[in-house]
Amino acid sequence: MSDKSLTTPSVDGIAASVRAATGRGLPPVHEWNPPFLGDIDMRIARDGTWFYEGSPIRRPGLVRLFSTILRRDGDAYFLVTPVEKVGITVEDAPFVAVDFEVTGDGPDMSLTFETNVGDHVTAGPEHPIRVTHADTTGEPSPYVMVRAGLDALIDRKSFYRLAEIGDRQNGWFGLWSGGAFFRILPETDLP
């Protein structure tokens, strides 16, 4: 969130605006440039749980709806409708990849991820996989790009499964998907 004060658009008001403005598929949030109304007390936790005013949002359909109007501008995250733009807090990545399917193998492999909000994305040049490592512990955090700068943190069980199907290429351990090889770590760092 930005340093501006919190604003008071309601969750139901935002949802109504989105429902009125969209049909099927993802709304064209990249085309909408409404006025910024400030930040709201909404947060996406690292585990993918959405909170509003400190309480978890327990309606999956509402979380899914909000996920479709999420936009990242620089390092900030916003919910955007045709008439309003409000800032929210994202602790890590806005989505969590909770499972994946594999087709093919080696350079012909495709990895299709499913997120906690029901998106499906096949990793490849348009949807890269990347891994960061914590400075203090070296613990890996793997991500896959879902759309327009919005990543999904790959959950631990899925990352362990990915490690089992990884490959070695030019001194790197990594993953093939969509005709691209995604480096995870140097072979010399493998246990």
N, CA and C of each residue as an Amber inpcrd file, in Angstrom:
protein
   573
   0.8370000  -1.1710000   0.0000000   0.0000000   0.0000000   0.0000000
   0.8840000   1.2370000   0.0000000   0.3120000   2.3320000  -0.3980000
   1.0650000   3.5770000  -0.4290000   1.0170000   4.2450000   0.9360000
   1.6480000   5.4090000   1.0430000   1.6690000   6.1410000   2.2960000
   0.4020000   6.9460000   2.5150000  -0.5080000   6.9680000   1.5510000
  -1.7430000   7.7280000   1.7000000  -2.6470000   7.0410000   2.7140000
  -3.5940000   7.8020000   3.2410000  -4.5010000   7.2550000   4.2380000
  -5.4550000   6.2400000   3.6070000  -6.0310000   5.4240000   4.4850000
  -6.9730000   4.4100000   4.0220000  -8.2600000   5.0730000   3.5670000
  -8.8670000   4.5000000   2.5530000 -10.1280000   5.0030000   2.0350000
 -11.2210000   4.0150000   2.4050000 -12.4680000   4.3510000   2.1330000
 -13.5560000   3.5240000   2.6130000 -14.4390000   2.8850000   1.5450000
 -13.9770000   2.6720000   0.2950000 -14.8470000   1.9430000  -0.6280000
 -15.1480000   0.5720000  -0.0290000 -16.3770000   0.1360000  -0.1880000
 -16.7470000  -1.1480000   0.3910000 -16.3880000  -2.2860000  -0.5530000
 -16.1760000  -3.4420000   0.0310000 -15.8890000  -4.6390000  -0.7500000
 -17.0640000  -4.9440000  -1.6690000 -18.2750000  -4.8200000  -1.1480000
 -19.4560000  -5.1020000  -1.9710000 -19.5990000  -4.0900000  -3.0970000
 -19.2380000  -2.8240000  -2.8420000 -19.2950000  -1.8050000  -3.8810000
 -18.3180000  -2.0790000  -5.0040000 -17.1000000  -2.4830000  -4.6370000
 -16.0910000  -2.8240000  -5.6480000 -16.5700000  -4.0220000  -6.4610000
 -17.0890000  -5.0350000  -5.7720000 -17.5690000  -6.2330000  -6.4650000
 -18.7040000  -5.8900000  -7.4210000 -19.6310000  -5.0310000  -7.0030000
 -20.7390000  -4.6410000  -7.8740000 -20.2340000  -3.9080000  -9.1100000
 -19.2330000  -3.0430000  -8.9350000 -18.6590000  -2.3170000 -10.0830000
 -18.0490000  -3.2820000 -11.0830000 -17.3670000  -4.2840000 -10.5830000
 -16.7230000  -5.2530000 -11.4750000 -17.7620000  -6.0800000 -12.2080000
 -18.7470000  -6.5580000 -11.4780000 -19.7910000  -7.3690000 -12.1210000
 -20.5030000  -6.5890000 -13.2220000 -20.7350000  -5.3110000 -12.9850000
 -21.4290000  -4.4840000 -13.9700000 -20.5730000  -4.2210000 -15.2060000
 -19.2500000  -4.2040000 -15.0370000 -18.3620000  -3.8040000 -16.1320000
 -17.8040000  -4.9590000 -16.9400000 -17.9520000  -6.1730000 -16.4580000
 -17.2750000  -7.2800000 -17.1290000 -18.2520000  -8.3550000 -17.5610000
 -17.7980000  -9.1050000 -18.5130000 -18.5300000 -10.2870000 -18.9670000
 -17.7070000 -11.4980000 -18.6160000 -17.5000000 -12.3450000 -19.5770000
 -16.6810000 -13.5410000 -19.3580000 -15.2120000 -13.1990000 -19.5500000
 -14.3660000 -13.9970000 -18.9450000 -12.9290000 -13.7830000 -19.0850000
 -12.4390000 -12.7020000 -18.1490000 -11.1650000 -12.3980000 -18.2810000
 -10.5520000 -11.3990000 -17.4170000 -10.9120000  -9.9910000 -17.8680000
 -11.2400000  -9.1260000 -16.9170000 -11.5210000  -7.7390000 -17.2730000
 -10.2640000  -7.0580000 -17.8230000 -10.4330000  -6.0600000 -18.6700000
  -9.2730000  -5.3630000 -19.2500000  -8.7200000  -4.2900000 -18.3080000
  -8.2390000  -4.7180000 -17.1260000  -7.7790000  -3.7440000 -16.1250000
  -6.6380000  -2.8680000 -16.6450000  -5.8830000  -3.3720000 -17.6190000
  -4.7780000  -2.5900000 -18.1840000  -5.2900000  -1.4040000 -18.9930000
  -6.5650000  -1.4410000 -19.3860000  -7.1540000  -0.3460000 -20.1570000
  -7.8810000   0.6670000 -19.2750000  -8.1220000   0.3140000 -18.0340000
  -8.8790000   1.1820000 -17.1420000  -7.9350000   2.1280000 -16.4050000
  -8.2590000   3.4080000 -16.3820000  -7.4440000   4.4040000 -15.6870000
  -8.3190000   5.3160000 -14.8280000  -9.0140000   4.7310000 -13.8460000
  -9.8640000   5.5340000 -12.9750000  -9.0190000   6.2980000 -11.9520000
  -9.6400000   7.2180000 -11.2330000  -8.8850000   7.9420000 -10.2100000
  -8.4870000   7.0160000  -9.0530000  -7.3200000   7.2910000  -8.4790000
  -6.8510000   6.5620000  -7.2970000  -7.5630000   7.1400000  -6.0840000
  -8.2620000   6.2780000  -5.3510000  -9.0380000   6.7340000  -4.2050000
  -8.3430000   6.5160000  -2.8690000  -7.1560000   5.9360000  -2.8900000
  -6.4370000   5.6480000  -1.6500000  -6.3400000   4.1540000  -1.4270000
  -5.8580000   3.7990000  -0.2660000  -5.6850000   2.3880000   0.0830000
  -6.8760000   1.9080000   0.8930000  -7.1770000   0.6210000   0.7540000
  -8.1810000  -0.0060000   1.6140000  -7.4720000  -1.0420000   2.4690000
  -8.1100000  -1.4260000   3.5430000  -7.5400000  -2.3920000   4.4750000
  -7.7900000  -3.8050000   3.9460000  -7.0940000  -4.1160000   2.8570000
  -7.1690000  -5.4500000   2.2660000  -5.7480000  -5.9540000   2.0980000
  -5.5550000  -7.2410000   2.4180000  -4.2160000  -7.8260000   2.3770000
  -4.3060000  -9.2360000   1.8410000  -3.2950000  -9.5960000   1.0270000
  -3.1480000 -10.9810000   0.5800000  -1.9310000 -11.5370000   1.3030000
  -2.1590000 -12.5310000   2.1570000  -1.0750000 -13.1500000   2.9290000
  -0.2190000 -14.0370000   2.0280000   0.9490000 -14.4010000   2.5170000
   1.8760000 -15.2310000   1.7410000   1.2610000 -16.5710000   1.3550000
   0.3450000 -17.0780000   2.1900000  -0.2950000 -18.3690000   1.8880000
  -1.4800000 -18.2340000   0.9290000  -1.7360000 -17.0140000   0.4170000
  -2.8060000 -16.7940000  -0.5480000  -4.1400000 -16.4010000   0.0500000
  -4.2270000 -16.3190000   1.3830000  -5.4720000 -15.9180000   2.0290000
  -5.6770000 -14.4180000   1.8700000  -6.8790000 -14.0400000   1.4550000
  -7.2510000 -12.6290000   1.3210000  -7.9450000 -12.1920000   2.6110000
  -7.5630000 -11.0060000   3.1050000  -8.1420000 -10.4400000   4.3150000
  -8.7450000  -9.0730000   4.0030000  -9.8590000  -8.7760000   4.6510000
 -10.4510000  -7.4430000   4.5750000 -10.7240000  -6.9860000   6.0020000
 -10.1770000  -5.8360000   6.3520000 -10.2880000  -5.2820000   7.6970000
  -9.9060000  -6.3170000   8.7520000  -8.8320000  -7.0660000   8.4860000
  -8.2860000  -8.0170000   9.4400000  -8.9340000  -9.3890000   9.4520000
 -10.0350000  -9.5690000   8.7620000 -10.7260000 -10.8660000   8.7480000
 -10.5710000 -11.5330000   7.3930000 -10.3930000 -12.8550000   7.3810000
 -10.2860000 -13.5560000   6.1020000 -11.5790000 -13.4380000   5.3020000
 -11.4350000 -13.2950000   4.0060000 -12.5970000 -13.3060000   3.1140000
 -12.9070000 -14.7730000   2.8440000 -14.0450000 -15.2230000   3.2970000
 -14.3710000 -16.6490000   3.2480000 -15.2110000 -17.0460000   2.0400000
 -15.5570000 -16.0970000   1.2090000 -16.3520000 -16.4040000   0.0090000
 -15.4120000 -16.5830000  -1.1740000 -15.1660000 -17.8400000  -1.6100000
 -14.2340000 -18.0840000  -2.7170000 -14.5910000 -17.3230000  -3.9880000
 -15.8860000 -17.1850000  -4.2690000 -16.2920000 -16.4600000  -5.4660000
 -15.8950000 -14.9920000  -5.4120000 -15.9550000 -14.4030000  -4.2370000
 -15.5620000 -13.0030000  -4.0730000 -14.0530000 -12.8540000  -4.2190000
 -13.2930000 -13.7690000  -3.6390000 -11.8310000 -13.7470000  -3.7990000
 -11.4830000 -13.8950000  -5.2770000 -12.1280000 -14.8170000  -5.9570000
 -11.8740000 -15.0090000  -7.3960000 -12.1830000 -13.7260000  -8.1670000
 -13.3090000 -13.1000000  -7.8500000 -13.6800000 -11.8610000  -8.5240000
 -12.6150000 -10.7870000  -8.3030000 -12.1930000 -10.6030000  -7.0550000
 -11.1630000  -9.6020000  -6.7740000  -9.8520000  -9.9330000  -7.4890000
  -9.5340000 -11.2170000  -7.5890000  -8.2750000 -11.5970000  -8.2440000
  -8.2620000 -11.1990000  -9.7120000  -9.4400000 -11.0790000 -10.3150000
  -9.5010000 -10.7240000 -11.7340000  -9.3110000  -9.2350000 -11.9770000
  -9.4370000  -8.4110000 -10.9330000  -9.2630000  -6.9600000 -11.1000000
  -7.9910000  -6.4700000 -10.4250000  -7.1230000  -7.4090000 -10.0900000
  -5.8540000  -7.0620000  -9.4650000  -4.8680000  -6.6120000 -10.5290000
  -4.1700000  -5.5350000 -10.2370000  -3.1600000  -5.0140000 -11.1640000
  -1.9450000  -4.5940000 -10.3610000  -0.7880000  -4.7970000 -10.9720000
   0.4690000  -4.3690000 -10.3640000   1.0210000  -3.2190000 -11.1960000
   1.3100000  -2.1190000 -10.5170000   1.9690000  -0.9680000 -11.1330000
   3.2490000  -0.7340000 -10.3530000   4.3980000  -1.0420000 -10.9630000
   5.6640000  -0.9530000 -10.2350000   5.6760000  -1.9980000  -9.1420000
   5.9070000  -1.5750000  -7.9070000   5.9150000  -2.4990000  -6.7670000
   4.6000000  -2.4830000  -5.9950000   3.6210000  -1.7350000  -6.4610000
   2.3560000  -1.5920000  -5.7470000   1.2560000  -2.4110000  -6.4280000
   0.2860000  -2.8330000  -5.6160000  -0.8390000  -3.6210000  -6.0880000
  -2.1350000  -2.8520000  -5.8790000  -3.0400000  -2.9810000  -6.8470000
  -4.2930000  -2.2520000  -6.8170000  -5.4410000  -3.1420000  -7.2790000
  -6.6350000  -2.8580000  -6.7480000  -7.8600000  -3.3760000  -7.3230000
  -8.3760000  -2.2490000  -8.2040000  -8.6780000  -2.5780000  -9.4730000
  -9.0410000  -1.5550000 -10.4450000 -10.3790000  -1.9100000 -11.0780000
 -11.2880000  -0.9440000 -11.0500000 -12.5610000  -1.0620000 -11.7590000
 -12.6170000   0.1080000 -12.7400000 -13.6310000   0.1680000 -13.5750000
 -13.7120000   1.3140000 -14.4770000 -13.8570000   2.6520000 -13.7560000
 -14.3130000   2.6410000 -12.4890000 -14.5790000   3.9030000 -11.7980000
 -13.7060000   4.1770000 -10.5860000 -12.9420000   3.1830000 -10.1190000
 -12.0920000   3.4240000  -8.9540000 -10.8690000   2.5180000  -8.9530000
  -9.8330000   3.0030000  -8.2900000  -8.5740000   2.2780000  -8.1300000
  -8.1740000   2.4300000  -6.6740000  -7.9890000   1.2810000  -5.9970000
  -7.6220000   1.3170000  -4.5850000  -6.4130000   0.4260000  -4.3490000
  -5.5420000   0.8610000  -3.4520000  -4.3410000   0.1040000  -3.1320000
  -4.6070000  -0.9660000  -2.0960000  -3.9250000  -2.0990000  -2.2520000
  -3.9940000  -3.1810000  -1.2660000  -2.5760000  -3.6400000  -0.9520000
  -2.4430000  -4.4330000   0.0880000  -1.1450000  -4.9680000   0.4990000
  -1.0180000  -6.4210000   0.0460000   0.1150000  -6.7570000  -0.5510000
   0.4130000  -8.1370000  -0.9290000   1.7210000  -8.5030000  -0.2310000
   1.6700000  -9.5040000   0.6450000   2.8470000  -9.8650000   1.4400000
   3.9780000 -10.4560000   0.6110000   3.6460000 -11.2560000  -0.3880000
   4.6730000 -11.8890000  -1.2200000   4.2240000 -11.8460000  -2.6630000
   3.5030000 -12.8520000  -3.0870000   2.9200000 -12.9000000  -4.4340000
   1.4020000 -12.9270000  -4.2590000   0.6640000 -12.3960000  -5.2110000
  -0.7900000 -12.3660000  -5.0280000  -1.4730000 -13.7200000  -5.1660000
  -0.8110000 -14.6830000  -5.7900000  -1.4080000 -15.9940000  -5.9940000
  -0.4750000 -17.0800000  -5.4510000  -1.0390000 -18.2680000  -5.2630000
  -0.2530000 -19.4410000  -4.8810000  -0.5540000 -20.5390000  -5.8990000
   0.4880000 -21.1170000  -6.4830000   0.3220000 -22.2740000  -7.3730000
   0.2030000 -23.4940000  -6.4690000  -0.9720000 -24.1090000  -6.4600000
  -1.2670000 -25.1870000  -5.5170000  -1.1240000 -26.5760000  -6.1320000
  -0.9720000 -26.6390000  -7.4520000  -0.8130000 -27.9370000  -8.1120000
  -0.3340000 -27.6950000  -9.5330000   0.1020000 -28.7570000 -10.1960000
   0.4930000 -28.6550000 -11.5950000   0.3510000 -30.0070000 -12.2690000
   0.2480000 -29.9570000 -13.5910000   0.2190000 -31.1670000 -14.4060000
   1.3940000 -31.1210000 -15.3630000   1.9240000 -32.2940000 -15.6900000
   3.0610000 -32.4220000 -16.5890000   2.6300000 -33.1790000 -17.8330000
   3.0220000 -32.6620000 -18.9820000   2.8900000 -33.4230000 -20.2210000
   4.2450000 -33.4110000 -20.8930000   4.5710000 -34.4920000 -21.5870000
   5.8520000 -34.5970000 -22.2730000   7.0060000 -34.7510000 -21.2980000
   8.2240000 -34.7420000 -21.8580000   9.4130000 -34.7830000 -21.0030000
  10.5740000 -34.0930000 -21.7080000  11.6220000 -33.8130000 -20.9380000
  12.7880000 -33.1110000 -21.4780000  12.3730000 -31.7910000 -22.1050000
  12.9910000 -31.4120000 -23.2090000  12.6650000 -30.1340000 -23.8540000
  11.2210000 -30.0360000 -24.3570000  10.5260000 -31.1740000 -24.4440000
   9.1300000 -31.1710000 -24.8790000   8.1380000 -31.1230000 -23.7170000
   8.6520000 -30.9490000 -22.4890000   7.7940000 -30.9290000 -21.3100000
   7.0030000 -29.6290000 -21.2440000   5.7770000 -29.7390000 -20.7260000
   4.9560000 -28.5760000 -20.4050000   4.4390000 -28.7350000 -18.9900000
   4.5500000 -27.6770000 -18.2110000   4.0830000 -27.6470000 -16.8320000
   2.9190000 -26.6620000 -16.7550000   1.7310000 -27.1670000 -16.4510000
   0.5590000 -26.3110000 -16.3360000   0.1740000 -26.2170000 -14.8690000
   0.2340000 -25.0050000 -14.3350000  -0.0160000 -24.7430000 -12.9250000
  -1.4600000 -24.3110000 -12.7020000  -1.9900000 -24.6780000 -11.5500000
  -3.3010000 -24.2030000 -11.1030000  -3.0830000 -23.3530000  -9.8610000
  -3.7140000 -22.1820000  -9.8230000  -3.5560000 -21.2990000  -8.6720000
  -4.6940000 -21.4830000  -7.6750000  -4.5140000 -20.8900000  -6.5150000
  -5.5270000 -20.9420000  -5.4600000  -6.8230000 -20.2310000  -5.8370000
  -6.8160000 -19.4330000  -6.9060000  -8.0400000 -18.7430000  -7.3360000
  -8.5930000 -19.3300000  -8.6370000  -8.0410000 -20.4650000  -9.0610000
  -8.5960000 -21.1670000 -10.2100000  -7.9990000 -20.8230000 -11.5590000
  -6.9550000 -20.0050000 -11.5990000  -6.2840000 -19.7380000 -12.8670000
  -5.4410000 -20.9510000 -13.2560000  -5.2830000 -21.1630000 -14.5640000
  -4.3980000 -22.1930000 -15.0970000  -3.4340000 -21.5160000 -16.0530000
  -2.1530000 -21.8130000 -15.8890000  -1.1430000 -21.1800000 -16.7300000
  -0.0420000 -22.1980000 -17.0210000   0.3660000 -22.2580000 -18.2950000
   1.4570000 -23.1470000 -18.6930000   2.7400000 -22.3460000 -18.7370000
   3.7200000 -22.7860000 -17.9620000   5.0070000 -22.0930000 -17.9170000
   5.6610000 -22.1350000 -19.2900000   6.3090000 -21.0450000 -19.6340000
   7.0030000 -20.9040000 -20.9040000   7.5560000 -19.4910000 -20.9910000
   8.0130000 -19.0790000 -22.1530000   8.6050000 -17.7390000 -22.2790000
   7.6840000 -16.6060000 -21.8130000   6.3720000 -16.7440000 -22.0240000
   5.4230000 -15.7050000 -21.5840000   5.0680000 -15.8390000 -20.1060000
   5.3010000 -17.0080000 -19.5450000   4.9650000 -17.2990000 -18.1450000
   6.1580000 -18.0010000 -17.4900000   7.2420000 -17.2510000 -17.2490000
   8.4680000 -17.8780000 -16.7530000   8.3710000 -18.3500000 -15.3020000
   9.2150000 -19.3150000 -15.0080000   9.4270000 -19.7830000 -13.6420000
  10.7190000 -19.1230000 -13.1600000  10.6980000 -18.6320000 -11.9230000
  11.9070000 -18.0690000 -11.3290000  11.9860000 -18.4970000  -9.8720000
  13.1930000 -18.5020000  -9.3460000  13.4060000 -18.8690000  -7.9520000
  14.3010000 -17.8130000  -7.3170000  13.8620000 -17.3020000  -6.1740000
  14.7090000 -16.4080000  -5.3830000  15.1430000 -17.1830000  -4.1450000
  16.1930000 -16.7000000  -3.5120000  16.7040000 -17.3580000  -2.3040000
  16.8320000 -16.3320000  -1.1910000  16.3410000 -16.6700000  -0.0090000
  16.4130000 -15.7730000   1.1420000  17.8680000 -15.4720000   1.4650000
  18.1550000 -14.2080000   1.7340000  19.5290000 -13.7920000   2.0230000
  20.1100000 -14.4980000   3.2410000  19.3390000 -14.6350000   4.2930000
  19.8740000 -15.1890000   5.5390000  19.9060000 -16.7020000   5.5720000
  18.8460000 -17.3480000   5.0540000  18.7560000 -18.8090000   5.1580000
  19.0600000 -19.5310000   3.8640000  18.9800000 -18.8300000   2.7480000
  19.1640000 -19.4710000   1.4540000  17.9480000 -20.2530000   0.9960000
  16.8510000 -20.2080000   1.7780000  15.6430000 -20.9500000   1.4330000
  15.0750000 -20.4470000   0.1120000  14.7310000 -21.3770000  -0.7960000
  14.2110000 -20.9690000  -2.1030000  12.7360000 -20.5720000  -2.0360000
  12.3730000 -19.6070000  -2.8650000  10.9750000 -19.2340000  -3.0810000
  10.7490000 -19.2760000  -4.5870000  10.0190000 -20.2940000  -5.0750000
   9.7790000 -20.4320000  -6.5100000   8.4750000 -19.7500000  -6.9290000
   8.4840000 -19.1610000  -8.1160000   7.3290000 -18.4360000  -8.6340000
   7.1000000 -18.7900000 -10.1000000   5.8630000 -18.6300000 -10.5270000
   5.5250000 -18.6910000 -11.9480000   4.6940000 -17.4480000 -12.2420000
   4.9830000 -16.8050000 -13.3770000   4.2370000 -15.6160000 -13.7830000
   2.8590000 -16.0360000 -14.2750000   1.8240000 -15.4600000 -13.6990000
   0.4550000 -15.7950000 -14.0930000  -0.0230000 -14.8600000 -15.1960000
   0.0870000 -13.5500000 -14.9380000  -0.3080000 -12.5620000 -15.9480000
   0.1820000 -11.1770000 -15.5350000   0.5530000 -10.3820000 -16.5100000
   0.8530000  -8.9560000 -16.3570000   1.5610000  -8.5930000 -15.0510000
   2.6780000  -9.2430000 -14.7780000   3.4540000  -8.9170000 -13.5870000
   2.9320000  -9.5230000 -12.3030000   1.9410000 -10.3770000 -12.3840000
   1.3670000 -11.0180000 -11.2000000   1.8710000 -12.4560000 -11.1170000
   2.6220000 -12.7300000 -10.0620000   3.2190000 -14.0460000  -9.8610000
   2.3750000 -14.9160000  -8.9460000   2.6240000 -16.2160000  -9.0370000
   2.1070000 -17.1830000  -8.0700000   3.3060000 -17.8190000  -7.3890000
   3.3000000 -17.8130000  -6.0690000   4.2930000 -18.5480000  -5.3000000
   3.9550000 -20.0270000  -5.4380000   4.9100000 -20.8390000  -5.8600000
   4.6820000 -22.2790000  -6.0150000   4.7650000 -22.9110000  -4.6330000
   3.6920000 -23.5890000  -4.2120000   3.6680000 -24.1420000  -2.8580000
   4.7190000 -25.2400000  -2.6890000   5.0220000 -25.5240000  -1.4430000
   6.1230000 -26.4200000  -1.0910000   5.9690000 -27.8120000  -1.6980000
   4.7770000 -28.4100000  -1.6030000   4.5960000 -29.7700000  -2.1310000
   4.8150000 -29.8040000  -3.6380000   4.3590000 -28.7640000  -4.3290000
   4.5540000 -28.7080000  -5.7770000   6.0240000 -28.5040000  -6.1120000
   6.7230000 -27.6840000  -5.3310000   8.1370000 -27.4460000  -5.5870000
   8.9410000 -28.7330000  -5.3930000   8.5990000 -29.5330000  -4.3860000
   9.2740000 -30.8220000  -4.1970000   9.0240000 -31.7400000  -5.3920000
   7.8020000 -31.7430000  -5.8830000   7.4990000 -32.5580000  -7.0750000
   8.2770000 -32.0570000  -8.2880000   8.3910000 -30.7260000  -8.4360000
   9.1570000 -30.1630000  -9.5520000  10.6260000 -30.5820000  -9.4620000
  11.1730000 -30.5830000  -8.2480000  12.5770000 -30.9620000  -8.0680000
  12.8240000 -32.3920000  -8.5360000  11.8170000 -33.2440000  -8.3960000
  11.9540000 -34.6440000  -8.8250000  12.0110000 -34.7830000 -10.3460000
  11.4570000 -33.8310000 -11.0810000  11.4410000 -33.9400000 -12.5440000
  12.4090000 -32.9580000 -13.2030000  13.2180000 -32.2940000 -12.3820000
  14.1830000 -31.3420000 -12.9210000  15.2210000 -32.0060000 -13.8060000
  15.9540000 -31.1850000 -14.5480000  16.9450000 -31.6560000 -15.5120000
  18.2160000 -30.8230000 -15.3450000  19.3010000 -31.3210000 -15.8910000
  20.5720000 -30.5890000 -15.8680000  20.8550000 -30.0950000 -17.2830000
  21.2570000 -28.8240000 -17.3660000  21.5060000 -28.2140000 -18.6670000
  22.5830000 -27.1480000 -18.5070000  23.7100000 -27.3250000 -19.1820000
  24.7840000 -26.3210000 -19.2020000  25.1980000 -25.8610000 -17.8040000
  25.3750000 -26.8150000 -16.8910000  25.8370000 -26.4870000 -15.5460000
  24.7430000 -26.0380000 -14.5960000  23.5030000 -26.1220000 -15.0230000
  22.3850000 -25.7030000 -14.1860000  21.4040000 -26.8470000 -13.9840000
  20.7660000 -26.8650000 -12.8120000  19.6190000 -27.7200000 -12.5510000
  18.3910000 -26.8490000 -12.7550000  17.4040000 -27.3430000 -13.5120000
  16.2240000 -26.5340000 -13.7740000  15.0900000 -27.3440000 -14.3460000
  14.1590000 -26.6280000 -14.9500000  12.9310000 -27.2310000 -15.4510000
  12.6770000 -26.8020000 -16.8850000  12.2000000 -27.7280000 -17.6780000
  11.7470000 -27.4370000 -19.0350000  10.2500000 -27.1940000 -19.0040000
   9.7930000 -26.2430000 -19.7710000   8.3590000 -26.0640000 -20.0020000
   8.1700000 -25.0980000 -21.1580000   7.2620000 -25.4420000 -22.0480000
   6.9500000 -24.5590000 -23.1630000   8.1410000 -24.2540000 -24.0500000
   9.0770000 -25.2010000 -24.1600000  10.2530000 -25.0180000 -25.0040000
  11.3580000 -24.1850000 -24.3750000  11.1970000 -23.7910000 -23.1120000
  12.2150000 -22.9820000 -22.4260000  12.7600000 -23.7610000 -21.2310000
  14.0340000 -23.4890000 -20.9010000  14.6510000 -24.0930000 -19.7290000
  14.7680000 -23.0170000 -18.6560000  14.2160000 -23.2890000 -17.4800000
  14.2250000 -22.3280000 -16.3770000  15.2210000 -22.7870000 -15.3230000
  16.2490000 -21.9840000 -15.1120000  17.3010000 -22.3100000 -14.1570000
  16.7840000 -22.1880000 -12.7220000  17.0820000 -23.2250000 -11.9360000
  16.7090000 -23.2220000 -10.5240000  17.9350000 -22.9370000  -9.6620000
  19.0130000 -23.7010000  -9.8680000  20.2590000 -23.4340000  -9.1640000
  21.4210000 -24.1020000  -9.8920000  22.6310000 -23.5820000  -9.6760000
  23.8070000 -24.2040000 -10.3140000  23.9560000 -25.6610000  -9.8660000
  24.4100000 -26.4930000 -10.7960000  24.6180000 -27.9130000 -10.4570000
  25.5520000 -28.0690000  -9.2650000  26.5260000 -27.1710000  -9.1330000
  27.4960000 -27.2660000  -8.0380000  26.8240000 -27.0680000  -6.6780000
  25.6240000 -26.4770000  -6.6330000  24.9130000 -26.2620000  -5.3720000
  23.9590000 -27.3940000  -5.0250000  23.8540000 -28.3880000  -5.9050000
  22.9680000 -29.5090000  -5.6160000  23.5030000 -30.3190000  -4.4350000
  22.5950000 -30.7940000  -3.5660000  23.0800000 -31.6100000  -2.4340000
  23.6270000 -32.9470000  -2.8980000
